[in-house]
Amino acid sequence: MPRKSTSLSLDADLIARAKNAGVNLSRAAEAGIKDQLRQAEADRWEEENKDAIQAYNRRVENEGLPLDAYRKW
């Protein structure tokens, strides 16, 4: 993927420690952003589907698992 230069404001001590440890700041920031984005998207999906999830859980509580009669364990 093409890369784009950007400007970030980060804790000066954190930057110094990362550079001293040989951490690639761009890659570390990118990894952190990916993690945060993944979590934000999962949270949004869960919120958007909250009603369906609750309905399914109520159904399982009342009726059991849909294919439970076919379980061999």
PyMOL Python script that loads the backbone (N, CA, C, O; Angstrom):
from pymol import cmd

cmd.read_pdbstr("""\
ATOM      1  N   MET A   1       0.835  -1.192   0.000  1.00  0.00           N
ATOM      2  CA  MET A   1       0.000   0.000   0.000  1.00  0.00           C
ATOM      3  C   MET A   1       0.878   1.253   0.000  1.00  0.00           C
ATOM      4  O   MET A   1       1.952   1.263   0.601  1.00  0.00           O
ATOM      5  N   PRO A   2       0.430   2.274  -0.655  1.00  0.00           N
ATOM      6  CA  PRO A   2       1.206   3.513  -0.615  1.00  0.00           C
ATOM      7  C   PRO A   2       1.215   4.098   0.793  1.00  0.00           C
ATOM      8  O   PRO A   2       0.249   3.955   1.543  1.00  0.00           O
ATOM      9  N   ARG A   3       2.282   4.738   1.131  1.00  0.00           N
ATOM     10  CA  ARG A   3       2.417   5.331   2.459  1.00  0.00           C
ATOM     11  C   ARG A   3       2.219   6.833   2.317  1.00  0.00           C
ATOM     12  O   ARG A   3       2.496   7.417   1.270  1.00  0.00           O
ATOM     13  N   LYS A   4       1.733   7.445   3.393  1.00  0.00           N
ATOM     14  CA  LYS A   4       1.489   8.881   3.399  1.00  0.00           C
ATOM     15  C   LYS A   4       2.149   9.477   4.630  1.00  0.00           C
ATOM     16  O   LYS A   4       1.953   8.991   5.744  1.00  0.00           O
ATOM     17  N   SER A   5       2.912  10.507   4.435  1.00  0.00           N
ATOM     18  CA  SER A   5       3.559  11.190   5.537  1.00  0.00           C
ATOM     19  C   SER A   5       2.508  11.966   6.335  1.00  0.00           C
ATOM     20  O   SER A   5       1.591  12.559   5.767  1.00  0.00           O
ATOM     21  N   THR A   6       2.660  11.948   7.649  1.00  0.00           N
ATOM     22  CA  THR A   6       1.729  12.683   8.511  1.00  0.00           C
ATOM     23  C   THR A   6       2.478  13.222   9.717  1.00  0.00           C
ATOM     24  O   THR A   6       3.616  12.834   9.979  1.00  0.00           O
ATOM     25  N   SER A   7       1.849  14.093  10.427  1.00  0.00           N
ATOM     26  CA  SER A   7       2.459  14.697  11.607  1.00  0.00           C
ATOM     27  C   SER A   7       1.696  14.248  12.846  1.00  0.00           C
ATOM     28  O   SER A   7       0.468  14.328  12.890  1.00  0.00           O
ATOM     29  N   LEU A   8       2.424  13.778  13.847  1.00  0.00           N
ATOM     30  CA  LEU A   8       1.823  13.345  15.108  1.00  0.00           C
ATOM     31  C   LEU A   8       2.502  14.054  16.267  1.00  0.00           C
ATOM     32  O   LEU A   8       3.692  14.365  16.198  1.00  0.00           O
ATOM     33  N   SER A   9       1.766  14.305  17.310  1.00  0.00           N
ATOM     34  CA  SER A   9       2.346  14.833  18.543  1.00  0.00           C
ATOM     35  C   SER A   9       2.379  13.696  19.546  1.00  0.00           C
ATOM     36  O   SER A   9       1.337  13.179  19.948  1.00  0.00           O
ATOM     37  N   LEU A  10       3.593  13.307  19.950  1.00  0.00           N
ATOM     38  CA  LEU A  10       3.759  12.186  20.868  1.00  0.00           C
ATOM     39  C   LEU A  10       4.606  12.618  22.060  1.00  0.00           C
ATOM     40  O   LEU A  10       5.345  13.600  21.995  1.00  0.00           O
ATOM     41  N   ASP A  11       4.485  11.878  23.125  1.00  0.00           N
ATOM     42  CA  ASP A  11       5.256  12.125  24.339  1.00  0.00           C
ATOM     43  C   ASP A  11       6.750  12.047  24.010  1.00  0.00           C
ATOM     44  O   ASP A  11       7.207  11.039  23.471  1.00  0.00           O
ATOM     45  N   ALA A  12       7.515  13.095  24.326  1.00  0.00           N
ATOM     46  CA  ALA A  12       8.932  13.174  23.973  1.00  0.00           C
ATOM     47  C   ALA A  12       9.741  12.053  24.611  1.00  0.00           C
ATOM     48  O   ALA A  12      10.627  11.492  23.966  1.00  0.00           O
ATOM     49  N   ASP A  13       9.454  11.716  25.865  1.00  0.00           N
ATOM     50  CA  ASP A  13      10.179  10.643  26.543  1.00  0.00           C
ATOM     51  C   ASP A  13       9.884   9.303  25.868  1.00  0.00           C
ATOM     52  O   ASP A  13      10.779   8.474  25.701  1.00  0.00           O
ATOM     53  N   LEU A  14       8.645   9.101  25.490  1.00  0.00           N
ATOM     54  CA  LEU A  14       8.260   7.863  24.813  1.00  0.00           C
ATOM     55  C   LEU A  14       9.009   7.721  23.486  1.00  0.00           C
ATOM     56  O   LEU A  14       9.488   6.637  23.153  1.00  0.00           O
ATOM     57  N   ILE A  15       9.107   8.806  22.739  1.00  0.00           N
ATOM     58  CA  ILE A  15       9.830   8.776  21.461  1.00  0.00           C
ATOM     59  C   ILE A  15      11.304   8.445  21.693  1.00  0.00           C
ATOM     60  O   ILE A  15      11.872   7.615  20.983  1.00  0.00           O
ATOM     61  N   ALA A  16      11.918   9.082  22.672  1.00  0.00           N
ATOM     62  CA  ALA A  16      13.335   8.840  22.953  1.00  0.00           C
ATOM     63  C   ALA A  16      13.567   7.389  23.356  1.00  0.00           C
ATOM     64  O   ALA A  16      14.514   6.758  22.887  1.00  0.00           O
ATOM     65  N   ARG A  17      12.712   6.860  24.219  1.00  0.00           N
ATOM     66  CA  ARG A  17      12.851   5.469  24.655  1.00  0.00           C
ATOM     67  C   ARG A  17      12.664   4.502  23.492  1.00  0.00           C
ATOM     68  O   ARG A  17      13.388   3.513  23.376  1.00  0.00           O
ATOM     69  N   ALA A  18      11.692   4.790  22.634  1.00  0.00           N
ATOM     70  CA  ALA A  18      11.437   3.924  21.480  1.00  0.00           C
ATOM     71  C   ALA A  18      12.626   3.945  20.519  1.00  0.00           C
ATOM     72  O   ALA A  18      13.060   2.896  20.043  1.00  0.00           O
ATOM     73  N   LYS A  19      13.144   5.118  20.238  1.00  0.00           N
ATOM     74  CA  LYS A  19      14.298   5.217  19.344  1.00  0.00           C
ATOM     75  C   LYS A  19      15.499   4.496  19.943  1.00  0.00           C
ATOM     76  O   LYS A  19      16.227   3.804  19.231  1.00  0.00           O
ATOM     77  N   ASN A  20      15.707   4.652  21.234  1.00  0.00           N
ATOM     78  CA  ASN A  20      16.816   3.998  21.929  1.00  0.00           C
ATOM     79  C   ASN A  20      16.686   2.476  21.855  1.00  0.00           C
ATOM     80  O   ASN A  20      17.693   1.770  21.796  1.00  0.00           O
ATOM     81  N   ALA A  21      15.460   1.976  21.857  1.00  0.00           N
ATOM     82  CA  ALA A  21      15.218   0.538  21.792  1.00  0.00           C
ATOM     83  C   ALA A  21      15.179   0.025  20.353  1.00  0.00           C
ATOM     84  O   ALA A  21      15.019  -1.174  20.127  1.00  0.00           O
ATOM     85  N   GLY A  22      15.324   0.927  19.378  1.00  0.00           N
ATOM     86  CA  GLY A  22      15.325   0.515  17.982  1.00  0.00           C
ATOM     87  C   GLY A  22      13.942   0.285  17.406  1.00  0.00           C
ATOM     88  O   GLY A  22      13.790  -0.413  16.403  1.00  0.00           O
ATOM     89  N   VAL A  23      12.932   0.869  18.035  1.00  0.00           N
ATOM     90  CA  VAL A  23      11.558   0.710  17.556  1.00  0.00           C
ATOM     91  C   VAL A  23      11.327   1.625  16.359  1.00  0.00           C
ATOM     92  O   VAL A  23      11.681   2.804  16.396  1.00  0.00           O
ATOM     93  N   ASN A  24      10.743   1.094  15.316  1.00  0.00           N
ATOM     94  CA  ASN A  24      10.366   1.891  14.151  1.00  0.00           C
ATOM     95  C   ASN A  24       9.075   2.622  14.519  1.00  0.00           C
ATOM     96  O   ASN A  24       8.016   2.005  14.630  1.00  0.00           O
ATOM     97  N   LEU A  25       9.168   3.926  14.705  1.00  0.00           N
ATOM     98  CA  LEU A  25       8.023   4.711  15.173  1.00  0.00           C
ATOM     99  C   LEU A  25       6.846   4.662  14.204  1.00  0.00           C
ATOM    100  O   LEU A  25       5.696   4.566  14.632  1.00  0.00           O
ATOM    101  N   SER A  26       7.116   4.726  12.928  1.00  0.00           N
ATOM    102  CA  SER A  26       6.030   4.688  11.949  1.00  0.00           C
ATOM    103  C   SER A  26       5.274   3.364  12.022  1.00  0.00           C
ATOM    104  O   SER A  26       4.043   3.344  12.045  1.00  0.00           O
ATOM    105  N   ARG A  27       6.011   2.270  12.058  1.00  0.00           N
ATOM    106  CA  ARG A  27       5.373   0.945  12.118  1.00  0.00           C
ATOM    107  C   ARG A  27       4.647   0.742  13.449  1.00  0.00           C
ATOM    108  O   ARG A  27       3.565   0.155  13.485  1.00  0.00           O
ATOM    109  N   ALA A  28       5.237   1.225  14.535  1.00  0.00           N
ATOM    110  CA  ALA A  28       4.592   1.082  15.842  1.00  0.00           C
ATOM    111  C   ALA A  28       3.303   1.898  15.904  1.00  0.00           C
ATOM    112  O   ALA A  28       2.291   1.425  16.421  1.00  0.00           O
ATOM    113  N   ALA A  29       3.340   3.117  15.379  1.00  0.00           N
ATOM    114  CA  ALA A  29       2.134   3.952  15.362  1.00  0.00           C
ATOM    115  C   ALA A  29       1.061   3.313  14.484  1.00  0.00           C
ATOM    116  O   ALA A  29      -0.117   3.294  14.840  1.00  0.00           O
ATOM    117  N   GLU A  30       1.481   2.792  13.338  1.00  0.00           N
ATOM    118  CA  GLU A  30       0.543   2.140  12.425  1.00  0.00           C
ATOM    119  C   GLU A  30      -0.107   0.922  13.095  1.00  0.00           C
ATOM    120  O   GLU A  30      -1.312   0.710  12.958  1.00  0.00           O
ATOM    121  N   ALA A  31       0.674   0.135  13.808  1.00  0.00           N
ATOM    122  CA  ALA A  31       0.138  -1.043  14.496  1.00  0.00           C
ATOM    123  C   ALA A  31      -0.860  -0.632  15.570  1.00  0.00           C
ATOM    124  O   ALA A  31      -1.908  -1.258  15.727  1.00  0.00           O
ATOM    125  N   GLY A  32      -0.528   0.424  16.307  1.00  0.00           N
ATOM    126  CA  GLY A  32      -1.440   0.912  17.342  1.00  0.00           C
ATOM    127  C   GLY A  32      -2.737   1.445  16.756  1.00  0.00           C
ATOM    128  O   GLY A  32      -3.811   1.211  17.310  1.00  0.00           O
ATOM    129  N   ILE A  33      -2.648   2.152  15.650  1.00  0.00           N
ATOM    130  CA  ILE A  33      -3.844   2.682  14.987  1.00  0.00           C
ATOM    131  C   ILE A  33      -4.703   1.531  14.473  1.00  0.00           C
ATOM    132  O   ILE A  33      -5.927   1.567  14.600  1.00  0.00           O
ATOM    133  N   LYS A  34      -4.069   0.507  13.892  1.00  0.00           N
ATOM    134  CA  LYS A  34      -4.822  -0.659  13.416  1.00  0.00           C
ATOM    135  C   LYS A  34      -5.576  -1.328  14.567  1.00  0.00           C
ATOM    136  O   LYS A  34      -6.746  -1.686  14.427  1.00  0.00           O
ATOM    137  N   ASP A  35      -4.898  -1.493  15.701  1.00  0.00           N
ATOM    138  CA  ASP A  35      -5.555  -2.111  16.869  1.00  0.00           C
ATOM    139  C   ASP A  35      -6.748  -1.292  17.329  1.00  0.00           C
ATOM    140  O   ASP A  35      -7.819  -1.839  17.591  1.00  0.00           O
ATOM    141  N   GLN A  36      -6.567   0.015  17.428  1.00  0.00           N
ATOM    142  CA  GLN A  36      -7.653   0.889  17.860  1.00  0.00           C
ATOM    143  C   GLN A  36      -8.802   0.880  16.859  1.00  0.00           C
ATOM    144  O   GLN A  36      -9.969   0.869  17.249  1.00  0.00           O
ATOM    145  N   LEU A  37      -8.478   0.884  15.582  1.00  0.00           N
ATOM    146  CA  LEU A  37      -9.495   0.859  14.534  1.00  0.00           C
ATOM    147  C   LEU A  37     -10.270  -0.451  14.563  1.00  0.00           C
ATOM    148  O   LEU A  37     -11.495  -0.454  14.444  1.00  0.00           O
ATOM    149  N   ARG A  38      -9.557  -1.566  14.722  1.00  0.00           N
ATOM    150  CA  ARG A  38     -10.207  -2.881  14.799  1.00  0.00           C
ATOM    151  C   ARG A  38     -11.192  -2.909  15.968  1.00  0.00           C
ATOM    152  O   ARG A  38     -12.312  -3.399  15.826  1.00  0.00           O
ATOM    153  N   GLN A  39     -10.775  -2.386  17.116  1.00  0.00           N
ATOM    154  CA  GLN A  39     -11.647  -2.371  18.289  1.00  0.00           C
ATOM    155  C   GLN A  39     -12.840  -1.441  18.081  1.00  0.00           C
ATOM    156  O   GLN A  39     -13.961  -1.784  18.456  1.00  0.00           O
ATOM    157  N   ALA A  40     -12.613  -0.273  17.490  1.00  0.00           N
ATOM    158  CA  ALA A  40     -13.701   0.676  17.245  1.00  0.00           C
ATOM    159  C   ALA A  40     -14.724   0.082  16.277  1.00  0.00           C
ATOM    160  O   ALA A  40     -15.929   0.253  16.465  1.00  0.00           O
ATOM    161  N   GLU A  41     -14.249  -0.614  15.245  1.00  0.00           N
ATOM    162  CA  GLU A  41     -15.159  -1.233  14.284  1.00  0.00           C
ATOM    163  C   GLU A  41     -15.942  -2.377  14.928  1.00  0.00           C
ATOM    164  O   GLU A  41     -17.127  -2.551  14.647  1.00  0.00           O
ATOM    165  N   ALA A  42     -15.286  -3.155  15.789  1.00  0.00           N
ATOM    166  CA  ALA A  42     -15.973  -4.244  16.493  1.00  0.00           C
ATOM    167  C   ALA A  42     -17.027  -3.683  17.440  1.00  0.00           C
ATOM    168  O   ALA A  42     -18.135  -4.213  17.525  1.00  0.00           O
ATOM    169  N   ASP A  43     -16.686  -2.618  18.147  1.00  0.00           N
ATOM    170  CA  ASP A  43     -17.647  -1.978  19.058  1.00  0.00           C
ATOM    171  C   ASP A  43     -18.851  -1.441  18.291  1.00  0.00           C
ATOM    172  O   ASP A  43     -19.993  -1.592  18.727  1.00  0.00           O
ATOM    173  N   ARG A  44     -18.589  -0.816  17.149  1.00  0.00           N
ATOM    174  CA  ARG A  44     -19.677  -0.277  16.333  1.00  0.00           C
ATOM    175  C   ARG A  44     -20.568  -1.407  15.816  1.00  0.00           C
ATOM    176  O   ARG A  44     -21.793  -1.283  15.843  1.00  0.00           O
ATOM    177  N   TRP A  45     -19.967  -2.516  15.342  1.00  0.00           N
ATOM    178  CA  TRP A  45     -20.739  -3.657  14.856  1.00  0.00           C
ATOM    179  C   TRP A  45     -21.617  -4.217  15.978  1.00  0.00           C
ATOM    180  O   TRP A  45     -22.794  -4.514  15.772  1.00  0.00           O
ATOM    181  N   GLU A  46     -21.028  -4.355  17.160  1.00  0.00           N
ATOM    182  CA  GLU A  46     -21.775  -4.886  18.295  1.00  0.00           C
ATOM    183  C   GLU A  46     -22.955  -3.977  18.646  1.00  0.00           C
ATOM    184  O   GLU A  46     -24.047  -4.465  18.938  1.00  0.00           O
ATOM    185  N   GLU A  47     -22.745  -2.678  18.621  1.00  0.00           N
ATOM    186  CA  GLU A  47     -23.822  -1.732  18.923  1.00  0.00           C
ATOM    187  C   GLU A  47     -24.914  -1.798  17.856  1.00  0.00           C
ATOM    188  O   GLU A  47     -26.102  -1.787  18.179  1.00  0.00           O
ATOM    189  N   GLU A  48     -24.512  -1.867  16.589  1.00  0.00           N
ATOM    190  CA  GLU A  48     -25.481  -1.927  15.498  1.00  0.00           C
ATOM    191  C   GLU A  48     -26.306  -3.216  15.529  1.00  0.00           C
ATOM    192  O   GLU A  48     -27.448  -3.231  15.071  1.00  0.00           O
ATOM    193  N   ASN A  49     -25.735  -4.290  16.066  1.00  0.00           N
ATOM    194  CA  ASN A  49     -26.395  -5.592  16.069  1.00  0.00           C
ATOM    195  C   ASN A  49     -26.870  -6.020  17.452  1.00  0.00           C
ATOM    196  O   ASN A  49     -27.223  -7.179  17.669  1.00  0.00           O
ATOM    197  N   LYS A  50     -26.876  -5.067  18.387  1.00  0.00           N
ATOM    198  CA  LYS A  50     -27.225  -5.363  19.772  1.00  0.00           C
ATOM    199  C   LYS A  50     -28.598  -6.011  19.898  1.00  0.00           C
ATOM    200  O   LYS A  50     -28.751  -6.991  20.628  1.00  0.00           O
ATOM    201  N   ASP A  51     -29.591  -5.487  19.204  1.00  0.00           N
ATOM    202  CA  ASP A  51     -30.949  -6.020  19.308  1.00  0.00           C
ATOM    203  C   ASP A  51     -31.022  -7.461  18.810  1.00  0.00           C
ATOM    204  O   ASP A  51     -31.660  -8.302  19.442  1.00  0.00           O
ATOM    205  N   ALA A  52     -30.377  -7.750  17.691  1.00  0.00           N
ATOM    206  CA  ALA A  52     -30.393  -9.108  17.151  1.00  0.00           C
ATOM    207  C   ALA A  52     -29.660 -10.078  18.075  1.00  0.00           C
ATOM    208  O   ALA A  52     -30.104 -11.210  18.265  1.00  0.00           O
ATOM    209  N   ILE A  53     -28.556  -9.645  18.641  1.00  0.00           N
ATOM    210  CA  ILE A  53     -27.798 -10.493  19.565  1.00  0.00           C
ATOM    211  C   ILE A  53     -28.630 -10.805  20.798  1.00  0.00           C
ATOM    212  O   ILE A  53     -28.688 -11.952  21.240  1.00  0.00           O
ATOM    213  N   GLN A  54     -29.274  -9.784  21.353  1.00  0.00           N
ATOM    214  CA  GLN A  54     -30.120  -9.998  22.529  1.00  0.00           C
ATOM    215  C   GLN A  54     -31.291 -10.918  22.213  1.00  0.00           C
ATOM    216  O   GLN A  54     -31.636 -11.778  23.024  1.00  0.00           O
ATOM    217  N   ALA A  55     -31.906 -10.748  21.046  1.00  0.00           N
ATOM    218  CA  ALA A  55     -33.026 -11.609  20.651  1.00  0.00           C
ATOM    219  C   ALA A  55     -32.566 -13.057  20.510  1.00  0.00           C
ATOM    220  O   ALA A  55     -33.257 -13.973  20.957  1.00  0.00           O
ATOM    221  N   TYR A  56     -31.416 -13.270  19.898  1.00  0.00           N
ATOM    222  CA  TYR A  56     -30.894 -14.618  19.738  1.00  0.00           C
ATOM    223  C   TYR A  56     -30.594 -15.243  21.104  1.00  0.00           C
ATOM    224  O   TYR A  56     -30.927 -16.403  21.348  1.00  0.00           O
ATOM    225  N   ASN A  57     -29.969 -14.472  21.984  1.00  0.00           N
ATOM    226  CA  ASN A  57     -29.655 -14.992  23.321  1.00  0.00           C
ATOM    227  C   ASN A  57     -30.923 -15.355  24.093  1.00  0.00           C
ATOM    228  O   ASN A  57     -30.950 -16.364  24.797  1.00  0.00           O
ATOM    229  N   ARG A  58     -31.969 -14.543  23.966  1.00  0.00           N
ATOM    230  CA  ARG A  58     -33.249 -14.869  24.621  1.00  0.00           C
ATOM    231  C   ARG A  58     -33.830 -16.156  24.045  1.00  0.00           C
ATOM    232  O   ARG A  58     -34.350 -16.999  24.777  1.00  0.00           O
ATOM    233  N   ARG A  59     -33.736 -16.295  22.734  1.00  0.00           N
ATOM    234  CA  ARG A  59     -34.266 -17.506  22.093  1.00  0.00           C
ATOM    235  C   ARG A  59     -33.524 -18.745  22.576  1.00  0.00           C
ATOM    236  O   ARG A  59     -34.148 -19.768  22.858  1.00  0.00           O
ATOM    237  N   VAL A  60     -32.199 -18.665  22.673  1.00  0.00           N
ATOM    238  CA  VAL A  60     -31.416 -19.802  23.156  1.00  0.00           C
ATOM    239  C   VAL A  60     -31.773 -20.108  24.610  1.00  0.00           C
ATOM    240  O   VAL A  60     -31.874 -21.276  24.987  1.00  0.00           O
ATOM    241  N   GLU A  61     -31.962 -19.088  25.416  1.00  0.00           N
ATOM    242  CA  GLU A  61     -32.369 -19.309  26.815  1.00  0.00           C
ATOM    243  C   GLU A  61     -33.703 -20.036  26.889  1.00  0.00           C
ATOM    244  O   GLU A  61     -33.873 -20.945  27.701  1.00  0.00           O
ATOM    245  N   ASN A  62     -34.647 -19.638  26.046  1.00  0.00           N
ATOM    246  CA  ASN A  62     -35.997 -20.205  26.091  1.00  0.00           C
ATOM    247  C   ASN A  62     -36.100 -21.559  25.392  1.00  0.00           C
ATOM    248  O   ASN A  62     -36.803 -22.451  25.868  1.00  0.00           O
ATOM    249  N   GLU A  63     -35.400 -21.717  24.262  1.00  0.00           N
ATOM    250  CA  GLU A  63     -35.579 -22.907  23.425  1.00  0.00           C
ATOM    251  C   GLU A  63     -34.349 -23.809  23.356  1.00  0.00           C
ATOM    252  O   GLU A  63     -34.426 -24.915  22.820  1.00  0.00           O
ATOM    253  N   GLY A  64     -33.225 -23.355  23.887  1.00  0.00           N
ATOM    254  CA  GLY A  64     -31.988 -24.111  23.761  1.00  0.00           C
ATOM    255  C   GLY A  64     -31.326 -23.814  22.424  1.00  0.00           C
ATOM    256  O   GLY A  64     -31.823 -23.017  21.628  1.00  0.00           O
ATOM    257  N   LEU A  65     -30.201 -24.465  22.197  1.00  0.00           N
ATOM    258  CA  LEU A  65     -29.487 -24.269  20.938  1.00  0.00           C
ATOM    259  C   LEU A  65     -30.272 -24.886  19.792  1.00  0.00           C
ATOM    260  O   LEU A  65     -30.884 -25.940  19.967  1.00  0.00           O
ATOM    261  N   PRO A  66     -30.268 -24.252  18.618  1.00  0.00           N
ATOM    262  CA  PRO A  66     -31.088 -24.716  17.495  1.00  0.00           C
ATOM    263  C   PRO A  66     -30.863 -26.180  17.110  1.00  0.00           C
ATOM    264  O   PRO A  66     -31.831 -26.872  16.794  1.00  0.00           O
ATOM    265  N   LEU A  67     -29.656 -26.664  17.123  1.00  0.00           N
ATOM    266  CA  LEU A  67     -29.366 -28.039  16.697  1.00  0.00           C
ATOM    267  C   LEU A  67     -28.938 -28.925  17.877  1.00  0.00           C
ATOM    268  O   LEU A  67     -28.258 -29.934  17.688  1.00  0.00           O
ATOM    269  N   ASP A  68     -29.332 -28.549  19.058  1.00  0.00           N
ATOM    270  CA  ASP A  68     -28.920 -29.267  20.262  1.00  0.00           C
ATOM    271  C   ASP A  68     -29.344 -30.736  20.238  1.00  0.00           C
ATOM    272  O   ASP A  68     -28.633 -31.583  20.779  1.00  0.00           O
ATOM    273  N   ALA A  69     -30.470 -31.052  19.633  1.00  0.00           N
ATOM    274  CA  ALA A  69     -30.964 -32.436  19.587  1.00  0.00           C
ATOM    275  C   ALA A  69     -30.013 -33.345  18.789  1.00  0.00           C
ATOM    276  O   ALA A  69     -30.044 -34.564  18.958  1.00  0.00           O
ATOM    277  N   TYR A  70     -29.189 -32.773  17.941  1.00  0.00           N
ATOM    278  CA  TYR A  70     -28.301 -33.574  17.106  1.00  0.00           C
ATOM    279  C   TYR A  70     -26.892 -33.681  17.667  1.00  0.00           C
ATOM    280  O   TYR A  70     -26.029 -34.300  17.044  1.00  0.00           O
ATOM    281  N   ARG A  71     -26.644 -33.096  18.818  1.00  0.00           N
ATOM    282  CA  ARG A  71     -25.310 -33.150  19.421  1.00  0.00           C
ATOM    283  C   ARG A  71     -25.038 -34.554  19.937  1.00  0.00           C
ATOM    284  O   ARG A  71     -25.934 -35.210  20.468  1.00  0.00           O
ATOM    285  N   LYS A  72     -23.831 -35.001  19.786  1.00  0.00           N
ATOM    286  CA  LYS A  72     -23.459 -36.333  20.246  1.00  0.00           C
ATOM    287  C   LYS A  72     -22.660 -36.282  21.545  1.00  0.00           C
ATOM    288  O   LYS A  72     -22.268 -37.329  22.059  1.00  0.00           O
ATOM    289  N   TRP A  73     -22.415 -35.122  22.076  1.00  0.00           N
ATOM    290  CA  TRP A  73     -21.667 -35.001  23.324  1.00  0.00           C
ATOM    291  C   TRP A  73     -22.471 -34.379  24.401  1.00  0.00           C
ATOM    292  O   TRP A  73     -21.981 -34.208  25.517  1.00  0.00           O
TER     293      TRP A  73
END
""", "prot")
cmd.dss("prot")
cmd.show_as("cartoon", "prot")
cmd.util.cbc("prot")
cmd.orient("prot")
